[in-house]
Amino acid sequence: MSSATPAFDFEKARFNMIEQQIRPWEVLDAQVLDLLGQLQREQFVPAAHQALALADMEIPLGHPAVEGECLLAPKVEARALQDLALQPTDRVLEIGTGSGYMAALLGKLCAQVLTLEINPTLAEQARARLAQAGLTNVDVKTADAAAQGFAACASGAPYDAIVLSGSVAEVPSALLDLLKVGGRLFAVVGQEPVMRATLVRRTGPAAFHTAQPWDTVAPRLKHFPEPSRFQF
């Protein structure tokens, strides 16, 4: 008798992820759901955590785990994609490449993606994963996005969409300036335990509309400004 452990059924887990995690979070966009069913999330997860790739949780990207370096929960990434309403001609900036999975999703939906990662090791791993997935329209740049007034972000501006794959205390105006009129920025904004998914649309040269349609919590992006907590 064989005592071999049966192979993990990623396709069944992917189906369950979509039906039990994604849809209940009001993600109903057919294009987003189809993409989540096609792109193999497990290829963007460290080998030690592959069996958890489709679980409803954040997944550490290093060993030992480093605070803030993780793959966001699938439902958060899915709803962000739906809210951004991306178009095939869009040029997109992502800050916080991490594993490269969100960049891959963006690359499948859009014309061109620039994604910035502060950790050189994570950036190199993401490049390899994106190449393996056949994504040729995603440029991974090793950079501290927030340094020098977001200078590293300016090269491809103006953008149709900007995605912050992590949380910030507030959305810097320097990033909003990089949006085209009609462009959208997605970020998770606030302080634990209360953070809001935030979608900012540039409606004119100096006009913006902000909506905060749902609550979530995400690790902090590094070196973004924090408001002073000093109180008299």
N, C-alpha and C positions, 0 to 999 in steps of 0.2 A: 504493500500500500504506500502511496506517495503521501508525504507529510508536508509537501511544499505549500507555502502560504499563497492563497489566491491573489492575483494581481489586483491592485486597487482600481476600481472602476471609475475613471475620471469622467467618462461621458455621463454616467448616471449621476455623479456628484454635480456635474455642470447643469444638468437638467434640474436637479433639486435646488441648486443655487438660484436659478432663474425663477422657478415656480414658488419657492418657499421664502426667499430673501428679497429678490429684486421686485417682482410684481407686487407683493404686499406693501412695498414702499412707494407705490404709485408710479413706478416706471413702466409705462405702457407703449412707449415709442418703438414701433416694430423694427426700425433700423438699429436702434441701440440693443434691443433684445437679440436680434439675429447676430450682431457682432459679438456679444457676450457668449453666445452659443458656439461661435466659430473660433475665436482667438483663445488659444490654450494658456490660460492663466498660470497653470502649473509650471510652464516653461520660464516664468518670471519670478519664481520662488526658489530660495536656496534649497538644495537637495534634502537637507535635514527636515525641512518643513513642507515638502511637497504634498504629503497626504492632507495637509490643512489648507492647501491653496484655495479651495472653493468654500471654505467655512466662513461663517459670519463673524469675522474677527480681523484685527490687525495682525500682520505677520512680521516678526523681526527679520531684518535683512542681513544682520551680522551675527557672528558668534565669537565672544559673548555679545548679547544684544546691547545696542547703543540707544539711549533714549532719543526718540524722535525719528530714528531710522527704521521705517517699517512700510509695509504695503498696506494701504488703507483698506477698510472693509469693502467688499464688492458693492454693496448697496449704495455706499457713499459715492463711489466713482461712477456708478451707473446713473444715479440721479443728477450728478453734476453734468454728465454728458447730455442728458435729456434737457436740462435747464438751459444749457448753452445753445441748443438748436443749431448745431454746426452745419456748415455747407461744404460741398466738395471743393469749392474754390478758396476756402478760408486759409489764411496764414495764421498760425497759432504759436503763442509763447507759453511754455510750461515752466514753472519754477518749482524745483524739488523732484528731480527725475526718479530718485529711489531705485526701484527694481527695473524701471522702463515700461511697466505694464500700461500705465495711463498714457504714456507717450505713444505706445503701440496702438491703443484704442484711438487716440487723436489722429495718428498717422493713417489709420484705415478710413477715417471719416473726412479728412481734410487734405488740402494740396501740399502743405509744407508745415513742419513743426520744428521749432527750436526749443530744446529743453535743457535747463541748466541744473547742474548738480554740484554741490560744494565739496562732496567727498570724492576724491579721485578714484578710489577703489570701486565705489558704487557706480561712478560714471563709466568706467571701463567695462564692468560687468553688464551694465545696461546696453552699451554699444554692441557687445557680443550677442546678447539676447535678441536685440532688435535685428541684427544682421541675420541671425538664425531664423527669425520669423519672416525674413524677406522684406523688411521695411527699409526702403531706400530714400524716403522723403523725410526722415527724422534725423536731425543733427543734435547730438549730445555734446554739450559744451561744459567743461569743468570750470566752474566760476562761482564766486560768492555774489549772488544776484543782487544783494542789497548794498554792496560796496559802491562807494563813489557815486551816490545818487542813482543807482541802478544802471550804471554805464554799460554793463555787460548785456543788458536787455535791449539796448537801443539799436543794435545793428540791423535788426529785421523790421523795425517799426516803420509805419504804424501797423498794428496787428488787428485782425478781425476778432480774435479772442485771446484772452489771457487766463490761464488756469494756475492757481496756487495750490499745489498738492500738499497742503499742510495748513495750519491755522496761523493767524496773525491777530494782533491786538486791534489793528485798524488797517484799512487799505491805504497805502501811501499814494498821495496825489501824483507822485512821479510816475507811478505805474499807469494810472488812469490817463496820463498825458500820452502814453504810447498806444492808446486805442484809436482806431479809425472812428469817425462818426458812424454810428450804427453798431460799433463793436461792443463786445460783452466781456466782463471780467467775473470769474467765479473765485470765491475765497470762503473759508470758514473763519468767522470773525468773532472775537470775544475772549473772555477769560473763563477758565474752568470754574464751576461746573456748567456754566451757561454759555454756549456758543451757537451762532446762527449761520446757516448756509446763506451766503450773500451774493446776489447777482447785480452787478452794476452795468448799466447800458449807457453808452455815450450817445446822447440825443442831439448834441450840437457842439460847436467848437468849445464852448465853456459850460455845457449843460449835461447833467447826468441824472439818470433815474435809478434808484436803489430799491431792491426788493429783498426780503429775508423770508423765503417761503417755508423753511423747515429747520429743525434743530438737529445738531450733531456735535460731536467732539472730535478733534483731530490733534495730533502732535504739532508742536510749534515748528515753524520754519526758522532756521538760524539767522540771527543778526538783523531781523526786521525790528523796527523801532517799537519799544514798549513805552506806554505812557507812564509818567511819574506817579508813584503810589504814595508820595509824601502828602500828608494831610496836616493842616494846622490844628 
